[in-house]
Amino acid sequence: MNMIEPILADVAAIQTLRRDIHAHPELCFQEQRTSELIASTLSGWGIPVHRGLGKTGVVGVVKNGSSTRAVGLRADIDALPMTEHNRFAHASVNRGRMHACGHDGHTAMLLAAAKYLSTHRDFDGTVYLVFQPAEEGGGGALEMIKDGLFDRFPMEAIFGAHNWPGLAVGQFALKSGPVMASSNEFKITIRGKGSHAAMPYNGVDPVPVACQMVQAFQTIITRNRRPIDPAVISVTMIQAGEATNVVPDFCELQGTVRTFTVPVLDMIERRMRQIAEATCQAFESSCEFEFERTYPPTVNHPRETEFARTALSELVGADNVKEFEPTMGAEDFSFFLLEKPGCYFVIGNGDGKHRIGGHGGGPCMLHNPSYDFNDELLPLGGSMWVRLAEKWLREPLPA
C-alpha cells in the first residue's frame, strides 16, 4: 500500500480525534459539538471554514494555484439512536446515542487528508471538504444542497466512502450504476369497529385484515415485480389493541420498501395502495395509506467510478479493488449524485479483530451495539482522499 508518510506519522493525533468523536455521538441535525470540533480543527490548520449548510454541516476549502478545477470529498458526521455495549475508554458517554456506523472514522479520515492537503498543496485547483450531517435518516445531503452547497462550492464531481465490515483492511470495492437502494417508509392505519372479544360479530376486527394485507403485499414481489428487478417490502411493525378481551377498533402497520429504480418503486406503491384499500373494503373496514419516499437509489456515474477504480488501484493494487455487490441498504449520498457526477465506494473495515478490550460481545457489524471503527483505516483513508483529489485535479476531465 502506498500510504502517505506524513499522514502515517500523524496517525496517533487523528486516532485521538476519531475516538473523541466516537465518545461524544450526536444525532441528526444535533451535531453541534462535532461540527465545532471539525471547524476548529480545520481552522487551526489554516483551512477556511463555512458552517451552517444543512443546519450543522461544515465545508472546508483548500485551494492552490490558479486553476478553476474543483472536486468534493464527503464524510458523514452523525450517530445513531442506540445504546453502545462497548466499555472501552472511548465508548459513548451519551446513553442512547452511538457511532455504530463508523461516521466518526469517516470524519477522521477526511480530517487526516485535510491536514496533508493544507500543508503540502501539491495540486492546482480546489478541494472542497464536505462534512455532512444527518445521514442516518435525516437527509442531510439534501439539506446541504438546499442551502446552496453546489452553488457556493462549484465542484466538478463529488466522492464519498463508507467503511465495510467483512472486507479486508487494505481493500476497496465499488461498482458503476446502482449500489444502494431507495429507502421508503409506509404507514397504514386500518379502521374497524371495537367490540367485546367474546362477541366479535358485534364489531369489525382490524387484526385479521392486517394479517391478510401483510401476506398479500408479498405477492407484489413474487407476481407483479419482474424477477430481475431487486425489491423488498418489509412490514416491521404491527400495533393493535390494549386488552386481551377487547377487539380493537384500529390496527397500524409500518415498514419499509427498497428498490433500485423509480419505476419499480412506483409500481410497488400503487399496488400496495390498491391491496390495502381493496382488502379493507372486503372486510367492511377502511384504511389510511401513507407512503413516504425518503432516499432515492444511490447510482454511481460510470466515468467517475472508473476514475476512482484507477486511483484506488494505484494506492493498493488492482487486486485489492473489488467489484461491490449492491445492497438494499440506503444512503443519502444519493442526493448528491442526482446533482453532480460522482462515485460512492467502500473501504474494508476488517473482521472485527481490531477491537480492543472492553468491546461488547456482539459482532463488529454496522448498526450493531458492539461495533467500533478500525483505526488501521485512518492513514489509508487519509491517503485515499489525498491521492484521489490530487489525481482528479492533475488529469484532464475523464472522457
C-alpha positions as CSV (number, residue, x, y, z in Angstrom):
1,M,0.0,0.0,0.0
2,N,1.3,3.4,-1.0
3,M,0.3,5.4,2.1
4,I,1.5,8.9,2.6
5,E,4.3,9.2,5.2
6,P,3.2,12.4,6.9
7,I,-0.3,11.0,7.4
8,L,1.2,7.8,8.8
9,A,3.4,9.9,11.2
10,D,0.3,11.8,12.4
11,V,-1.9,8.8,12.9
12,A,-1.9,9.0,16.7
13,A,-3.3,12.5,16.7
14,I,-6.0,11.5,14.1
15,Q,-6.9,8.5,16.2
16,T,-7.4,10.7,19.2
17,L,-9.8,12.9,17.2
18,R,-11.7,9.8,16.0
19,R,-12.1,8.4,19.5
20,D,-13.1,11.8,20.9
21,I,-15.9,11.9,18.2
22,H,-16.9,8.3,19.0
23,A,-17.2,9.1,22.7
24,H,-19.5,12.1,22.0
25,P,-22.0,11.0,19.4
26,E,-24.7,13.3,18.2
27,L,-27.9,12.6,16.3
28,C,-29.2,14.1,13.0
29,F,-29.0,17.9,12.9
30,Q,-27.8,17.9,16.5
31,E,-24.1,17.6,15.7
32,Q,-23.1,20.9,17.4
33,R,-20.1,19.6,19.3
34,T,-18.9,17.5,16.3
35,S,-19.3,20.5,13.9
36,E,-17.4,22.7,16.3
37,L,-14.6,20.2,16.6
38,I,-14.3,19.8,12.9
39,A,-14.4,23.6,12.2
40,S,-11.9,24.4,14.9
41,T,-9.5,21.7,13.7
42,L,-9.7,22.8,10.1
43,S,-9.2,26.5,11.1
44,G,-6.2,25.5,13.2
45,W,-4.6,24.1,10.0
46,G,-5.3,27.3,8.1
47,I,-8.3,26.0,6.2
48,P,-11.2,28.4,5.5
49,V,-14.4,27.0,7.0
50,H,-18.0,27.6,6.1
51,R,-20.7,26.4,8.6
52,G,-24.4,26.1,8.8
53,L,-25.1,24.2,5.5
54,G,-27.8,21.7,6.3
55,K,-28.0,23.2,9.8
56,T,-24.9,21.6,11.2
57,G,-22.8,20.8,8.1
58,V,-19.2,22.1,7.6
59,V,-17.4,22.8,4.4
60,G,-13.6,23.3,4.4
61,V,-11.9,24.9,1.3
62,V,-8.3,24.0,0.4
63,K,-7.3,26.0,-2.7
64,N,-3.9,26.2,-4.5
65,G,-2.8,27.8,-7.8
66,S,-4.9,29.4,-10.4
67,S,-6.9,26.6,-11.8
68,T,-10.7,26.7,-11.7
69,R,-10.8,22.9,-11.4
70,A,-12.5,21.6,-8.2
71,V,-13.5,18.3,-6.6
72,G,-15.6,17.5,-3.5
73,L,-14.9,14.9,-0.8
74,R,-17.6,13.9,1.6
75,A,-17.7,12.5,5.1
76,D,-20.9,12.0,7.2
77,I,-20.7,13.1,10.9
78,D,-23.9,11.9,12.7
79,A,-24.5,9.0,15.0
80,L,-27.4,6.5,15.6
81,P,-30.1,6.5,18.4
82,M,-28.9,3.3,20.0
83,T,-27.1,2.3,23.3
84,E,-23.5,1.2,23.0
85,H,-22.5,-2.1,24.5
86,N,-18.7,-1.4,24.4
87,R,-17.0,-0.5,27.6
88,F,-13.6,0.7,26.4
89,A,-12.3,4.1,27.2
90,H,-13.7,5.9,24.1
91,A,-17.2,4.3,24.4
92,S,-20.2,6.7,24.1
93,V,-20.8,9.0,27.1
94,N,-24.2,9.8,25.7
95,R,-26.6,7.0,26.6
96,G,-28.9,6.1,23.7
97,R,-26.5,7.5,21.1
98,M,-23.7,5.7,19.4
99,H,-21.3,5.9,16.4
100,A,-22.4,2.4,15.3
101,C,-21.8,3.1,11.6
102,G,-18.3,4.5,11.6
103,H,-19.1,8.1,10.8
104,D,-16.5,9.0,13.4
105,G,-13.9,7.2,11.3
106,H,-15.2,8.7,8.0
107,T,-14.8,12.2,9.6
108,A,-11.3,11.4,10.9
109,M,-10.1,10.1,7.6
110,L,-11.2,13.3,5.8
111,L,-9.6,15.4,8.5
112,A,-6.3,13.4,8.0
113,A,-6.5,14.3,4.3
114,A,-7.4,17.9,5.0
115,K,-4.2,18.4,7.1
116,Y,-2.0,17.0,4.5
117,L,-3.6,18.9,1.6
118,S,-3.3,22.1,3.6
119,T,0.3,21.7,4.4
120,H,1.6,20.3,1.1
121,R,-0.8,21.6,-1.6
122,D,0.6,19.5,-4.4
123,F,-2.2,20.3,-6.7
124,D,-3.7,23.2,-8.8
125,G,-7.3,23.8,-8.1
126,T,-9.7,23.5,-5.1
127,V,-10.6,20.6,-2.8
128,Y,-13.9,21.0,-1.0
129,L,-14.1,19.0,2.2
130,V,-17.8,18.3,2.8
131,F,-18.7,17.2,6.4
132,Q,-22.3,16.3,6.1
133,P,-24.8,16.0,8.9
134,A,-27.9,13.7,9.3
135,E,-27.1,10.8,7.0
136,E,-29.0,8.4,9.3
137,G,-32.5,9.2,8.2
138,G,-32.4,13.0,8.2
139,G,-31.5,13.6,4.6
140,G,-28.6,16.0,5.5
141,A,-27.3,15.8,1.9
142,L,-30.5,17.2,0.5
143,E,-30.5,20.0,3.2
144,M,-26.9,21.0,2.2
145,I,-28.0,21.1,-1.4
146,K,-31.0,23.3,-0.5
147,D,-28.6,25.6,1.4
148,G,-26.5,26.1,-1.8
149,L,-23.7,23.6,-1.5
150,F,-23.1,23.2,-5.2
151,D,-23.8,26.9,-6.0
152,R,-21.4,28.2,-3.3
153,F,-18.8,25.5,-3.9
154,P,-18.9,24.7,-7.7
155,M,-17.2,21.3,-7.9
156,E,-16.9,19.1,-11.0
157,A,-17.6,15.9,-9.1
158,I,-18.1,14.5,-5.6
159,F,-16.9,11.3,-4.0
160,G,-17.9,9.5,-0.8
161,A,-16.8,6.4,1.0
162,H,-18.1,4.1,3.7
163,N,-16.3,1.6,5.9
164,W,-17.4,-2.0,5.2
165,P,-17.1,-4.8,7.8
166,G,-16.1,-8.1,6.4
167,L,-14.0,-6.6,3.6
168,A,-10.3,-6.9,4.5
169,V,-8.3,-3.8,5.6
170,G,-6.4,-2.6,2.5
171,Q,-9.2,-3.5,0.1
172,F,-11.8,-1.3,-1.6
173,A,-15.0,-2.2,-3.5
174,L,-17.0,-0.2,-6.0
175,K,-19.4,-0.5,-8.9
176,S,-20.9,1.6,-11.6
177,G,-24.6,2.1,-11.6
178,P,-27.0,1.3,-8.7
179,V,-25.1,0.4,-5.5
180,M,-27.7,1.1,-2.8
181,A,-31.4,1.1,-2.8
182,S,-34.0,3.7,-2.3
183,S,-35.4,4.0,1.2
184,N,-39.1,4.5,1.6
185,E,-41.5,4.2,4.6
186,F,-45.2,3.3,4.8
187,K,-47.8,3.5,7.5
188,I,-51.3,2.0,7.1
189,T,-54.0,2.6,9.7
190,I,-56.8,0.1,9.4
191,R,-60.1,1.3,10.9
192,G,-62.5,-1.3,12.2
193,K,-65.1,-1.3,15.0
194,G,-64.2,-2.3,18.5
195,S,-66.2,-4.9,20.4
196,H,-66.0,-7.4,23.2
197,A,-63.5,-10.1,22.2
198,A,-66.1,-12.8,23.2
199,M,-68.6,-11.3,20.8
200,P,-66.5,-10.3,17.8
201,Y,-69.6,-10.4,15.5
202,N,-70.6,-7.1,17.1
203,G,-67.6,-5.4,15.7
204,V,-65.1,-5.3,12.7
205,D,-61.8,-6.7,13.8
206,P,-58.9,-4.9,12.1
207,V,-56.3,-7.5,13.1
208,P,-57.2,-10.3,10.5
209,V,-57.4,-7.5,7.9
210,A,-53.9,-6.6,8.7
211,C,-52.8,-10.3,8.5
212,Q,-54.4,-10.6,5.1
213,M,-52.7,-7.4,4.0
214,V,-49.2,-8.4,5.1
215,Q,-49.5,-11.7,3.2
216,A,-50.9,-10.0,0.1
217,F,-48.0,-7.5,-0.1
218,Q,-45.6,-10.3,-0.7
219,T,-47.4,-11.2,-3.9
220,I,-46.3,-7.8,-5.3
221,I,-42.7,-9.1,-5.1
222,T,-43.5,-12.6,-6.4
223,R,-46.1,-11.8,-9.0
224,N,-46.1,-8.1,-10.0
225,R,-42.3,-7.5,-10.0
226,R,-40.0,-8.8,-12.7
227,P,-37.6,-11.3,-11.0
228,I,-34.6,-9.4,-12.4
229,D,-35.7,-6.1,-10.6
230,P,-34.5,-6.2,-7.0
231,A,-37.1,-5.0,-4.4
232,V,-38.0,-5.6,-0.8
233,I,-41.2,-5.0,1.1
234,S,-40.8,-5.4,4.9
235,V,-43.6,-4.9,7.3
236,T,-41.7,-4.3,10.5
237,M,-44.3,-3.0,13.0
238,I,-47.9,-4.2,13.7
239,Q,-49.6,-2.4,16.6
240,A,-53.1,-3.0,17.8
241,G,-55.2,-3.3,21.0
242,E,-54.8,-2.6,24.7
243,A,-56.5,-5.6,26.4
244,T,-56.8,-9.3,25.7
245,N,-60.6,-9.3,25.9
246,V,-61.2,-6.3,23.5
247,V,-61.4,-6.3,19.7
248,P,-59.5,-3.1,18.9
249,D,-61.1,-0.5,16.6
250,F,-57.8,0.1,14.7
251,C,-54.6,-1.6,13.7
252,E,-51.4,0.1,12.4
253,L,-48.8,-1.4,10.0
254,Q,-45.5,0.2,9.3
255,G,-42.4,-0.8,7.4
256,T,-40.0,-0.1,4.5
257,V,-39.8,-0.6,0.8
258,R,-36.5,-0.8,-1.0
259,T,-35.8,-0.7,-4.8
260,F,-33.0,0.2,-7.2
261,T,-35.2,2.0,-9.7
262,V,-38.1,4.5,-9.5
263,P,-40.4,2.7,-12.0
264,V,-40.3,-0.4,-9.7
265,L,-41.0,1.8,-6.7
266,D,-43.9,3.5,-8.5
267,M,-45.4,0.0,-9.2
268,I,-45.0,-1.2,-5.6
269,E,-46.6,1.9,-4.1
270,R,-49.5,1.7,-6.5
271,R,-50.1,-2.0,-5.8
272,M,-49.7,-1.6,-2.1
273,R,-52.4,1.1,-2.0
274,Q,-54.7,-1.0,-4.2
275,I,-54.3,-4.1,-2.0
276,A,-54.7,-2.1,1.2
277,E,-57.9,-0.4,0.1
278,A,-59.4,-3.5,-1.5
279,T,-58.6,-5.7,1.5
280,C,-60.3,-3.2,3.8
281,Q,-63.3,-3.0,1.6
282,A,-63.6,-6.8,1.5
283,F,-63.7,-6.9,5.3
284,E,-66.0,-3.9,5.7
285,S,-63.3,-1.7,7.2
286,S,-61.4,1.3,5.9
287,C,-57.8,2.5,5.9
288,E,-55.5,5.5,5.7
289,F,-52.5,4.8,3.5
290,E,-49.3,6.9,3.8
291,F,-46.2,6.3,1.7
292,E,-43.0,8.5,2.1
293,R,-40.1,8.4,-0.2
294,T,-37.1,9.1,2.0
295,Y,-33.9,8.5,0.0
296,P,-33.6,7.8,-3.8
297,P,-31.3,5.0,-5.1
298,T,-27.6,5.6,-4.9
299,V,-26.4,5.4,-8.5
300,N,-22.7,5.8,-9.4
301,H,-21.7,7.6,-12.5
302,P,-19.7,5.4,-14.9
303,R,-17.0,7.9,-15.7
304,E,-16.3,8.8,-12.0
305,T,-16.5,5.2,-11.0
306,E,-13.7,4.2,-13.4
307,F,-11.7,7.1,-12.3
308,A,-12.0,6.1,-8.7
309,R,-11.2,2.5,-9.6
310,T,-7.9,3.6,-11.2
311,A,-7.0,5.9,-8.3
312,L,-7.6,3.2,-5.7
313,S,-5.7,0.7,-7.7
314,E,-2.7,2.9,-7.8
315,L,-2.9,3.1,-4.0
316,V,-3.4,-0.5,-3.0
317,G,-3.0,-2.5,-6.3
318,A,-5.7,-3.6,-8.7
319,D,-6.2,-7.0,-7.0
320,N,-7.4,-5.2,-3.9
321,V,-10.1,-3.2,-5.6
322,K,-13.1,-5.5,-5.8
323,E,-16.5,-5.3,-7.5
324,F,-19.1,-4.2,-5.0
325,E,-22.2,-6.3,-4.6
326,P,-25.2,-3.9,-4.4
327,T,-27.0,-3.8,-1.1
328,M,-30.6,-2.9,-0.3
329,G,-29.4,-0.6,2.4
330,A,-29.8,3.2,1.6
331,E,-27.5,6.2,1.7
332,D,-28.3,9.9,1.3
333,F,-25.2,10.5,-0.8
334,S,-27.7,9.6,-3.5
335,F,-29.0,13.2,-3.4
336,F,-25.5,14.4,-4.3
337,L,-25.3,12.0,-7.2
338,L,-28.6,13.3,-8.6
339,E,-27.0,16.8,-8.8
340,K,-23.3,16.1,-9.6
341,P,-21.3,13.3,-11.2
342,G,-19.5,11.1,-8.6
343,C,-18.9,7.8,-7.0
344,Y,-19.7,6.2,-3.7
345,F,-17.4,3.3,-2.7
346,V,-16.5,1.2,0.4
347,I,-13.2,0.7,2.3
348,G,-12.6,-2.6,4.2
349,N,-13.1,-2.4,7.9
350,G,-11.8,-5.9,8.6
351,D,-13.4,-8.8,10.5
352,G,-13.6,-7.2,14.0
353,K,-10.3,-8.4,15.4
354,H,-9.1,-4.9,15.7
355,R,-11.4,-4.2,18.7
356,I,-9.6,-3.6,22.0
357,G,-10.6,-5.0,25.4
358,G,-13.9,-3.9,26.6
359,H,-15.9,-4.3,23.4
360,G,-19.3,-5.8,23.5
361,G,-20.0,-9.4,22.9
362,G,-21.7,-8.9,19.5
363,P,-20.3,-8.8,16.0
364,C,-18.4,-5.8,14.7
365,M,-21.1,-5.0,12.1
366,L,-22.7,-1.8,11.1
367,H,-25.6,-0.7,13.3
368,N,-24.5,-3.2,16.0
369,P,-24.1,-2.1,19.6
370,S,-20.7,-3.8,19.7
371,Y,-19.3,-2.1,16.6
372,D,-16.2,0.0,16.5
373,F,-14.4,1.6,13.6
374,N,-11.0,0.1,12.7
375,D,-8.3,2.8,13.3
376,E,-6.0,0.9,10.9
377,L,-8.0,2.6,8.2
378,L,-7.1,6.2,9.3
379,P,-3.8,6.5,7.4
380,L,-5.1,4.5,4.4
381,G,-8.4,6.6,4.2
382,G,-6.5,9.8,4.6
383,S,-4.1,8.8,1.8
384,M,-7.0,7.6,-0.3
385,W,-8.7,11.1,-0.3
386,V,-5.4,12.9,-0.9
387,R,-4.4,10.8,-3.9
388,L,-7.9,10.9,-5.4
389,A,-8.2,14.7,-5.1
390,E,-4.7,15.2,-6.5
391,K,-5.3,12.9,-9.4
392,W,-8.6,14.5,-10.2
393,L,-7.1,18.0,-10.3
394,R,-4.0,16.9,-12.2
395,E,-5.6,14.9,-15.0
396,P,-8.0,16.1,-17.7
397,L,-11.6,15.5,-17.0
398,P,-12.4,11.9,-17.7
399,A,-13.8,11.3,-21.2
